[in-house]
């Protein structure tokens, strides 16, 4: 086979249609239509993870006269059983029940899930499975995730020299709806919502997105539709390797590690562009908490962390704010 034929062979294995679907871009009104048609696109991270596990199916068996549910996801169908977990079905039931409770908003969404056990008890394997699962799920139509970016007008110069600024934390586009209007919008969507979850819009925009939104609202004298003309909604996929929606934090030597690895730090190069170190646009939102927004974060050997890190973890889990 010639080099040209090999190139054609590889090219034929690619799917331009799939690439276009995974990199879809549209305006805010198109996204609202999508939410109306499929409210599940606005699910939170707990709901997505629980639904991801359930898509692989379950089976039941009896153990010591008690019915046990076996979740087929933990057989690792993604990698043909490479990270399969066996013999821990009762514990996996407790884990999935934790996620189900969090998905329904019963309180466990404000807790840290601690996997504790002896060496070789599959703690890291389970964490690896969950990260791998949500990453693969984001590539499916059911698990599609969307975020947004602001496209600047040259005369405004709100986002710097690039002309556009993507949400640094891959935020849900519905957060652009002013808080006073969210209840009415959610009520309208939920009238026809036949999904497992009712739409709820919780949280705030990140500081740079909030600043740009506020400035645009001021320039357009409160005309929300005009402001939304500067917004482009896009689909994105989770990736542990690219640090998109999946974060992993490992403790290191105390002298070489500080909390900025979790919460981000000032970008001194951008201070010259935006004029102040207090400008939110001059901040790097690249801490593990920000990276893992809308996905999952794993703390390796969490009990060995310095107390200062545990305060950040407590605030992030209970308040969902960094």
KEKE-3310 file (N, C-alpha, C; in steps of 0.2 Angstrom, whole numbers, plus 5000, padded with zeros to 4 digits):
npx = (5004:5003:5010:5001:4989:4989:4987:4974:4967:4968:4962:4949:4945:4942:4929:4921:4908:4906:4916:4912:4900:4904:4911:4902:4895:4885:4872:4866:4852:4849:4854:4845:4834:4838:4839:4825:4821:4828:4830:4839:4852:4856:4860:4868:4884:4883:4872:4875:4885:4879:4869:4877:4883:4872:4868:4875:4868:4861:4861:4853:4857:4856:4863:4868:4854:4850:4845:4856:4862:4871:4881:4885:4894:4905:4912:4920:4917:4922:4936:4937:4937:4949:4950:4942:4931:4928:4918:4915:4902:4892:4898:4899:4886:4882:4890:4885:4872:4875:4878:4866:4858:4864:4862:4848:4848:4848:4856:4869:4877:4884:4894:4911:4916:4924:4935:4940:4952:4961:4978:4977:4963:4955:4953:4959:4957:4943:4941:4948:4940:4928:4932:4936:4924:4915:4922:4921:4907:4904:4907:4896:4879:4869:4877:4881:4889:4889:4897:4902:4907:4913:4912:4921:4917:4927:4927:4924:4933:4934:4939:4952:4967:4964:4951:4941:4934:4934:4924:4932:4930:4922:4908:4890:4880:4867:4869:4870:4858:4849:4848:4836:4827:4828:4820:4807:4810:4815:4803:4795:4802:4801:4788:4785:4795:4800:4809:4821:4825:4821:4823:4835:4843:4858:4870:4884:4891:4908:4921:4928:4919:4907:4910:4912:4899:4892:4898:4894:4880:4879:4883:4874:4863:4855:4849:4846:4845:4853:4866:4867:4870:4884:4888:4894:4889:4896:4900:4908:4921:4925:4941:4954:4968:4970:4966:4952:4938:4941:4950:4965:4973:4988:4996:5011:5028:5028:5034:5035:5022:5007:4991:4987:4988:4976:4966:4970:4979:4987:4989:5003:5007:4996:4993:4998:4991:4978:4979:4978:4981:4970:4960:4948:4950:4964:4968:4972:4963:4966:4967:4965:4952:4945:4948:4941:4928:4911:4913:4924:4934:4949:4956:4971:4977:4971:4970:4983:4985:4990:4982:4977:4974:4963:4953:4950:4945:4933:4926:4923:4916:4904:4899:4900:4908:4923)
npy = (4994:5011:5027:5037:5030:5025:5036:5040:5029:5031:5043:5040:5033:5043:5054:5067:5072:5068:5075:5088:5088:5087:5098:5108:5125:5139:5151:5160:5159:5148:5138:5139:5134:5121:5117:5118:5108:5097:5096:5089:5093:5102:5097:5094:5090:5079:5073:5069:5060:5050:5046:5042:5030:5022:5020:5009:4998:4986:4972:4959:4950:4937:4938:4931:4930:4943:4955:4961:4974:4974:4984:4986:4995:4995:4984:4989:4991:5000:4999:4986:4978:4981:4989:4983:4980:4968:4959:4968:4973:4977:4988:4996:4998:5006:5017:5021:5024:5035:5044:5045:5051:5063:5068:5070:5080:5078:5081:5074:5080:5090:5084:5077:5063:5050:5037:5024:5012:4997:4994:4989:4988:4993:5007:5017:5012:5013:5027:5030:5023:5031:5043:5040:5036:5047:5055:5048:5048:5061:5062:5057:5058:5059:5063:5076:5091:5109:5125:5143:5158:5175:5186:5199:5217:5227:5241:5240:5233:5223:5210:5209:5207:5196:5195:5187:5178:5164:5155:5152:5142:5133:5135:5133:5138:5144:5151:5164:5169:5182:5182:5185:5181:5168:5159:5160:5156:5143:5137:5138:5130:5117:5114:5106:5097:5080:5073:5065:5074:5090:5106:5116:5131:5135:5144:5156:5167:5166:5177:5185:5182:5187:5201:5205:5203:5212:5224:5224:5224:5237:5245:5243:5247:5239:5230:5214:5205:5211:5210:5196:5194:5195:5183:5166:5150:5134:5117:5105:5093:5082:5080:5071:5072:5084:5092:5096:5098:5087:5084:5081:5079:5079:5076:5085:5089:5099:5112:5114:5116:5125:5132:5138:5129:5123:5133:5143:5157:5174:5180:5187:5192:5197:5208:5219:5221:5223:5231:5231:5221:5217:5215:5204:5197:5196:5185:5168:5155:5141:5132:5116:5114:5124:5118:5106:5109:5106:5093:5081:5079:5072:5068:5063:5052:5060:5062:5065:5078:5095:5105:5117:5115:5107:5115:5123:5113:5109:5121:5121:5109:5111:5124:5125:5134:5142)
npz = (5000:4995:5002:5000:4999:5011:5019:5014:5019:5033:5034:5030:5041:5050:5056:5050:5053:5067:5073:5070:5077:5091:5092:5091:5089:5093:5094:5109:5110:5102:5111:5121:5115:5113:5127:5130:5122:5127:5142:5150:5146:5155:5167:5183:5190:5198:5194:5181:5183:5190:5181:5170:5176:5177:5163:5159:5164:5176:5187:5197:5212:5225:5241:5256:5259:5256:5244:5231:5221:5206:5198:5181:5176:5184:5179:5170:5156:5146:5144:5141:5153:5160:5171:5180:5194:5206:5218:5227:5228:5237:5243:5232:5229:5240:5236:5224:5228:5236:5226:5219:5229:5230:5217:5217:5226:5240:5250:5251:5241:5246:5253:5255:5247:5253:5250:5259:5264:5265:5258:5241:5239:5229:5229:5221:5209:5207:5208:5196:5187:5188:5183:5171:5166:5166:5157:5145:5144:5141:5128:5121:5115:5124:5135:5133:5135:5138:5136:5136:5128:5128:5114:5109:5105:5095:5099:5112:5119:5130:5133:5130:5120:5112:5107:5111:5125:5133:5145:5159:5168:5162:5162:5165:5152:5156:5167:5163:5163:5172:5189:5195:5185:5184:5191:5185:5172:5173:5178:5167:5158:5165:5164:5153:5155:5155:5160:5172:5181:5188:5181:5188:5191:5198:5206:5202:5190:5185:5191:5180:5169:5175:5177:5163:5158:5166:5162:5149:5150:5155:5145:5135:5141:5149:5140:5137:5126:5117:5124:5124:5110:5110:5115:5112:5112:5115:5113:5123:5128:5141:5149:5156:5153:5147:5156:5158:5165:5173:5187:5196:5212:5220:5235:5240:5245:5259:5258:5245:5240:5238:5242:5230:5220:5220:5219:5210:5203:5202:5186:5181:5169:5162:5170:5165:5154:5158:5168:5182:5197:5204:5195:5188:5176:5175:5181:5184:5181:5185:5195:5203:5208:5200:5187:5188:5188:5185:5183:5189:5204:5210:5225:5230:5243:5253:5267:5271:5268:5271:5284:5279:5266:5268:5273:5261:5254:5261:5261:5247:5245:5253:5251:5238:5232:5228)
capx = (5000:5007:5009:4995:4984:4989:4984:4967:4965:4968:4957:4943:4943:4939:4922:4920:4902:4907:4920:4908:4895:4908:4914:4897:4895:4879:4871:4862:4845:4849:4855:4839:4829:4840:4837:4818:4820:4832:4832:4845:4859:4858:4861:4874:4889:4881:4866:4878:4889:4874:4866:4882:4883:4865:4867:4878:4864:4862:4858:4852:4858:4855:4869:4866:4847:4849:4846:4861:4862:4877:4882:4889:4899:4911:4916:4924:4916:4925:4942:4937:4938:4956:4950:4936:4931:4924:4918:4913:4895:4888:4901:4897:4879:4883:4893:4880:4866:4877:4878:4859:4856:4867:4859:4842:4848:4846:4861:4876:4880:4888:4899:4916:4916:4931:4936:4945:4952:4968:4981:4974:4956:4952:4951:4962:4954:4936:4942:4950:4934:4923:4935:4936:4917:4912:4925:4918:4900:4904:4907:4889:4874:4866:4881:4884:4890:4890:4899:4901:4913:4911:4915:4921:4917:4933:4927:4923:4940:4933:4942:4959:4969:4962:4945:4936:4936:4930:4923:4938:4928:4917:4902:4884:4877:4861:4871:4870:4851:4850:4846:4829:4823:4829:4814:4802:4813:4815:4796:4793:4805:4799:4781:4786:4800:4798:4815:4821:4827:4818:4829:4837:4849:4861:4877:4885:4896:4915:4922:4929:4912:4902:4913:4911:4892:4890:4900:4890:4873:4879:4884:4868:4857:4850:4846:4848:4846:4859:4871:4868:4873:4891:4889:4894:4888:4899:4900:4915:4921:4929:4947:4959:4974:4970:4963:4946:4932:4943:4956:4968:4977:4992:5000:5019:5032:5024:5038:5034:5015:5002:4984:4985:4987:4969:4962:4973:4984:4987:4993:5006:5008:4990:4992:5000:4986:4971:4980:4977:4981:4963:4955:4947:4953:4971:4968:4973:4958:4969:4968:4961:4945:4942:4948:4936:4921:4906:4916:4925:4941:4951:4962:4975:4980:4968:4971:4990:4986:4990:4976:4975:4970:4956:4948:4948:4940:4927:4922:4921:4911:4898:4896:4901:4911:4930)
capy = (5000:5017:5032:5041:5025:5024:5043:5039:5024:5034:5049:5037:5031:5049:5055:5074:5073:5067:5081:5094:5088:5087:5105:5113:5132:5142:5157:5158:5157:5141:5134:5139:5130:5115:5116:5117:5101:5092:5099:5086:5095:5107:5093:5095:5085:5073:5069:5066:5054:5044:5043:5038:5023:5018:5019:5003:4993:4983:4965:4958:4943:4937:4936:4930:4931:4950:4957:4965:4976:4974:4989:4983:5000:4993:4979:4992:4989:5005:4996:4978:4975:4982:4991:4980:4979:4963:4957:4974:4975:4980:4994:4999:5000:5012:5023:5023:5027:5042:5048:5046:5055:5069:5069:5072:5085:5076:5083:5072:5084:5094:5080:5074:5056:5047:5030:5022:5005:4994:4993:4984:4987:4996:5014:5021:5009:5015:5034:5030:5021:5036:5048:5038:5035:5054:5058:5045:5050:5068:5061:5054:5063:5060:5067:5082:5097:5115:5131:5148:5163:5181:5188:5206:5222:5231:5247:5239:5230:5220:5204:5209:5207:5190:5197:5183:5175:5158:5154:5149:5136:5129:5136:5132:5145:5146:5155:5170:5172:5185:5178:5187:5178:5161:5155:5160:5152:5136:5135:5137:5123:5112:5112:5101:5092:5074:5070:5062:5079:5096:5111:5121:5135:5137:5146:5162:5167:5167:5184:5188:5182:5192:5208:5207:5203:5218:5230:5224:5227:5244:5248:5242:5250:5234:5226:5208:5202:5214:5207:5189:5194:5194:5176:5160:5143:5128:5110:5103:5086:5082:5076:5072:5074:5091:5096:5100:5095:5082:5086:5076:5083:5074:5080:5085:5091:5105:5118:5115:5116:5129:5132:5141:5124:5122:5139:5147:5162:5179:5180:5194:5195:5200:5214:5225:5222:5225:5237:5230:5214:5215:5214:5196:5195:5195:5179:5161:5150:5134:5127:5109:5115:5127:5114:5101:5112:5102:5086:5077:5080:5066:5070:5057:5053:5066:5063:5067:5085:5100:5107:5123:5112:5104:5121:5124:5107:5109:5126:5119:5104:5113:5130:5125:5140:5142)
capz = (5000:4995:5007:4998:5000:5019:5021:5013:5024:5040:5033:5030:5048:5054:5055:5051:5056:5074:5075:5070:5083:5097:5092:5089:5091:5091:5099:5115:5108:5100:5117:5125:5112:5115:5134:5130:5119:5131:5148:5153:5145:5160:5173:5187:5189:5201:5190:5175:5185:5192:5174:5167:5179:5175:5156:5158:5166:5182:5188:5204:5214:5232:5245:5263:5259:5254:5237:5230:5214:5203:5193:5176:5174:5187:5175:5165:5148:5142:5142:5141:5160:5162:5178:5183:5201:5208:5225:5231:5226:5243:5244:5226:5230:5244:5232:5219:5232:5238:5220:5218:5234:5228:5211:5219:5230:5247:5255:5250:5236:5250:5257:5252:5246:5255:5249:5264:5265:5265:5251:5236:5240:5223:5229:5215:5203:5207:5206:5189:5183:5188:5179:5164:5164:5164:5151:5139:5143:5138:5120:5119:5114:5131:5140:5130:5139:5134:5139:5132:5127:5125:5108:5110:5100:5095:5102:5119:5122:5137:5134:5129:5113:5108:5104:5114:5131:5135:5152:5162:5172:5158:5166:5162:5149:5159:5172:5160:5164:5178:5195:5196:5180:5183:5193:5180:5166:5175:5178:5160:5155:5168:5162:5148:5157:5157:5162:5179:5186:5186:5179:5193:5189:5204:5206:5199:5185:5188:5192:5174:5166:5178:5175:5156:5158:5169:5158:5143:5152:5156:5139:5131:5145:5151:5134:5138:5120:5114:5127:5121:5104:5111:5118:5108:5116:5112:5116:5125:5131:5147:5147:5161:5151:5145:5162:5156:5169:5178:5191:5201:5216:5224:5240:5239:5250:5261:5256:5237:5238:5242:5240:5223:5215:5220:5218:5204:5205:5198:5180:5181:5162:5160:5173:5160:5149:5161:5172:5190:5199:5206:5189:5188:5170:5176:5186:5181:5184:5183:5200:5202:5209:5194:5181:5189:5188:5181:5182:5195:5206:5214:5230:5231:5250:5256:5274:5272:5266:5276:5286:5275:5260:5270:5273:5255:5252:5265:5258:5240:5245:5257:5249:5231:5230:5229)
cpx = (5004:5006:5003:4989:4983:4985:4976:4964:4964:4962:4950:4940:4941:4932:4921:4914:4902:4911:4916:4902:4898:4911:4908:4897:4888:4878:4867:4855:4844:4850:4849:4834:4831:4838:4829:4817:4822:4834:4838:4852:4861:4859:4867:4878:4887:4876:4870:4882:4884:4871:4871:4883:4877:4865:4870:4874:4866:4859:4858:4854:4857:4862:4867:4859:4845:4850:4851:4861:4869:4877:4887:4895:4905:4915:4920:4923:4920:4932:4942:4939:4945:4955:4944:4936:4926:4924:4916:4906:4891:4891:4899:4890:4878:4885:4888:4874:4868:4877:4871:4856:4858:4864:4852:4842:4846:4851:4868:4880:4885:4893:4905:4916:4923:4931:4942:4946:4960:4971:4978:4966:4952:4950:4953:4958:4947:4936:4944:4944:4929:4926:4934:4929:4914:4915:4922:4911:4899:4904:4900:4884:4870:4870:4884:4884:4892:4893:4898:4907:4909:4915:4915:4920:4923:4933:4926:4930:4939:4937:4949:4961:4966:4955:4939:4938:4931:4929:4928:4936:4923:4910:4896:4881:4871:4862:4871:4863:4852:4846:4838:4824:4824:4823:4809:4804:4813:4808:4793:4796:4802:4792:4781:4791:4798:4804:4815:4823:4823:4824:4829:4843:4852:4868:4878:4890:4903:4916:4923:4922:4907:4904:4911:4903:4889:4892:4895:4883:4873:4879:4878:4862:4852:4847:4849:4850:4852:4866:4873:4870:4881:4893:4889:4894:4892:4899:4907:4915:4926:4936:4952:4966:4975:4967:4957:4940:4934:4950:4958:4973:4981:4996:5008:5022:5029:5028:5037:5027:5011:4995:4982:4985:4979:4964:4964:4977:4984:4991:4997:5007:5002:4989:4993:4995:4979:4972:4980:4977:4974:4958:4954:4950:4960:4972:4968:4968:4960:4970:4964:4954:4941:4942:4943:4929:4916:4908:4917:4933:4943:4957:4965:4978:4978:4970:4979:4991:4986:4983:4973:4971:4963:4951:4945:4943:4934:4923:4919:4915:4904:4895:4896:4904:4919:4932)
cpy = (5006:5022:5035:5036:5025:5031:5042:5035:5027:5040:5046:5034:5037:5050:5063:5076:5073:5073:5087:5094:5089:5095:5110:5120:5135:5148:5155:5156:5150:5136:5134:5135:5122:5113:5114:5110:5096:5095:5096:5088:5100:5103:5095:5089:5078:5069:5066:5060:5048:5041:5040:5031:5019:5016:5012:4997:4990:4976:4964:4951:4943:4935:4936:4932:4939:4951:4962:4967:4976:4979:4987:4988:4998:4987:4982:4990:4994:5002:4989:4975:4976:4985:4989:4979:4973:4962:4963:4977:4979:4987:4999:5002:5006:5018:5026:5027:5034:5047:5050:5051:5062:5072:5072:5078:5084:5078:5080:5075:5089:5090:5078:5066:5053:5040:5028:5015:5003:4995:4988:4983:4991:5003:5018:5019:5012:5023:5034:5028:5027:5042:5046:5037:5042:5057:5055:5047:5057:5068:5059:5059:5064:5063:5073:5088:5103:5121:5137:5153:5169:5183:5196:5211:5226:5237:5246:5237:5228:5214:5203:5208:5201:5191:5192:5180:5170:5157:5150:5143:5132:5129:5135:5138:5148:5151:5163:5173:5175:5181:5179:5183:5171:5156:5154:5156:5145:5133:5134:5131:5117:5110:5106:5096:5085:5069:5068:5068:5086:5101:5116:5125:5138:5139:5153:5162:5168:5174:5187:5188:5187:5199:5210:5207:5210:5224:5230:5227:5234:5248:5248:5244:5245:5229:5219:5204:5205:5211:5200:5189:5193:5187:5171:5154:5138:5122:5109:5096:5086:5078:5077:5074:5081:5095:5100:5096:5089:5084:5081:5080:5078:5078:5079:5087:5098:5112:5119:5115:5121:5129:5135:5135:5121:5127:5144:5153:5168:5178:5187:5197:5199:5207:5220:5226:5225:5230:5236:5222:5212:5214:5206:5193:5194:5189:5173:5157:5143:5130:5121:5110:5118:5122:5108:5103:5108:5095:5083:5079:5074:5069:5063:5058:5059:5067:5065:5075:5089:5103:5113:5121:5110:5109:5123:5119:5107:5115:5124:5114:5107:5119:5130:5131:5140:5149)
cpz = (5000:5001:5006:5000:5008:5022:5020:5018:5031:5040:5033:5037:5052:5052:5056:5054:5064:5076:5075:5076:5090:5098:5090:5092:5089:5096:5105:5114:5106:5106:5121:5122:5113:5122:5134:5127:5124:5137:5152:5152:5150:5167:5177:5187:5192:5197:5184:5177:5186:5185:5170:5169:5177:5168:5155:5160:5173:5182:5195:5206:5222:5236:5252:5263:5258:5247:5236:5223:5212:5197:5187:5174:5178:5184:5170:5158:5144:5140:5143:5147:5163:5170:5182:5190:5203:5215:5230:5230:5231:5243:5238:5226:5235:5240:5228:5223:5235:5232:5218:5222:5232:5221:5212:5224:5237:5252:5254:5245:5240:5255:5252:5252:5248:5254:5254:5264:5264:5258:5247:5236:5234:5224:5223:5209:5202:5205:5198:5185:5182:5183:5172:5161:5162:5158:5145:5138:5140:5130:5117:5118:5121:5136:5138:5135:5135:5139:5135:5132:5125:5119:5109:5104:5100:5099:5109:5122:5129:5138:5132:5121:5109:5105:5107:5120:5133:5142:5155:5166:5168:5161:5161:5159:5152:5164:5170:5161:5171:5183:5196:5191:5180:5185:5188:5173:5167:5176:5172:5157:5158:5167:5157:5149:5159:5159:5170:5184:5183:5186:5185:5191:5196:5202:5202:5194:5188:5187:5185:5170:5168:5177:5168:5155:5160:5165:5152:5144:5153:5150:5134:5135:5147:5146:5134:5131:5116:5117:5124:5114:5104:5114:5112:5113:5112:5116:5118:5128:5137:5145:5153:5159:5149:5151:5161:5160:5173:5181:5195:5205:5220:5229:5239:5245:5252:5259:5248:5235:5242:5239:5233:5218:5215:5218:5213:5207:5200:5192:5179:5174:5160:5164:5169:5155:5152:5166:5180:5191:5203:5201:5188:5181:5170:5181:5182:5184:5183:5189:5199:5203:5202:5188:5182:5189:5183:5180:5188:5197:5211:5219:5232:5238:5253:5263:5276:5270:5272:5278:5282:5269:5262:5271:5266:5252:5255:5262:5251:5240:5248:5254:5241:5228:5232:5231)
residu = (UNK:UNK:UNK:UNK:UNK:UNK:UNK:UNK:UNK:UNK:UNK:UNK:UNK:UNK:UNK:UNK:UNK:UNK:UNK:UNK:UNK:UNK:UNK:UNK:UNK:UNK:UNK:UNK:UNK:UNK:UNK:UNK:UNK:UNK:UNK:UNK:UNK:UNK:UNK:UNK:UNK:UNK:UNK:UNK:UNK:UNK:UNK:UNK:UNK:UNK:UNK:UNK:UNK:UNK:UNK:UNK:UNK:UNK:UNK:UNK:UNK:UNK:UNK:UNK:UNK:UNK:UNK:UNK:UNK:UNK:UNK:UNK:UNK:UNK:UNK:UNK:UNK:UNK:UNK:UNK:UNK:UNK:UNK:UNK:UNK:UNK:UNK:UNK:UNK:UNK:UNK:UNK:UNK:UNK:UNK:UNK:UNK:UNK:UNK:UNK:UNK:UNK:UNK:UNK:UNK:UNK:UNK:UNK:UNK:UNK:UNK:UNK:UNK:UNK:UNK:UNK:UNK:UNK:UNK:UNK:UNK:UNK:UNK:UNK:UNK:UNK:UNK:UNK:UNK:UNK:UNK:UNK:UNK:UNK:UNK:UNK:UNK:UNK:UNK:UNK:UNK:UNK:UNK:UNK:UNK:UNK:UNK:UNK:UNK:UNK:UNK:UNK:UNK:UNK:UNK:UNK:UNK:UNK:UNK:UNK:UNK:UNK:UNK:UNK:UNK:UNK:UNK:UNK:UNK:UNK:UNK:UNK:UNK:UNK:UNK:UNK:UNK:UNK:UNK:UNK:UNK:UNK:UNK:UNK:UNK:UNK:UNK:UNK:UNK:UNK:UNK:UNK:UNK:UNK:UNK:UNK:UNK:UNK:UNK:UNK:UNK:UNK:UNK:UNK:UNK:UNK:UNK:UNK:UNK:UNK:UNK:UNK:UNK:UNK:UNK:UNK:UNK:UNK:UNK:UNK:UNK:UNK:UNK:UNK:UNK:UNK:UNK:UNK:UNK:UNK:UNK:UNK:UNK:UNK:UNK:UNK:UNK:UNK:UNK:UNK:UNK:UNK:UNK:UNK:UNK:UNK:UNK:UNK:UNK:UNK:UNK:UNK:UNK:UNK:UNK:UNK:UNK:UNK:UNK:UNK:UNK:UNK:UNK:UNK:UNK:UNK:UNK:UNK:UNK:UNK:UNK:UNK:UNK:UNK:UNK:UNK:UNK:UNK:UNK:UNK:UNK:UNK:UNK:UNK:UNK:UNK:UNK:UNK:UNK:UNK:UNK:UNK:UNK:UNK:UNK:UNK:UNK:UNK:UNK:UNK:UNK:UNK:UNK:UNK:UNK:UNK:UNK:UNK:UNK:UNK:UNK:UNK:UNK:UNK:UNK:UNK:UNK:UNK:UNK:UNK:UNK:UNK)
# end
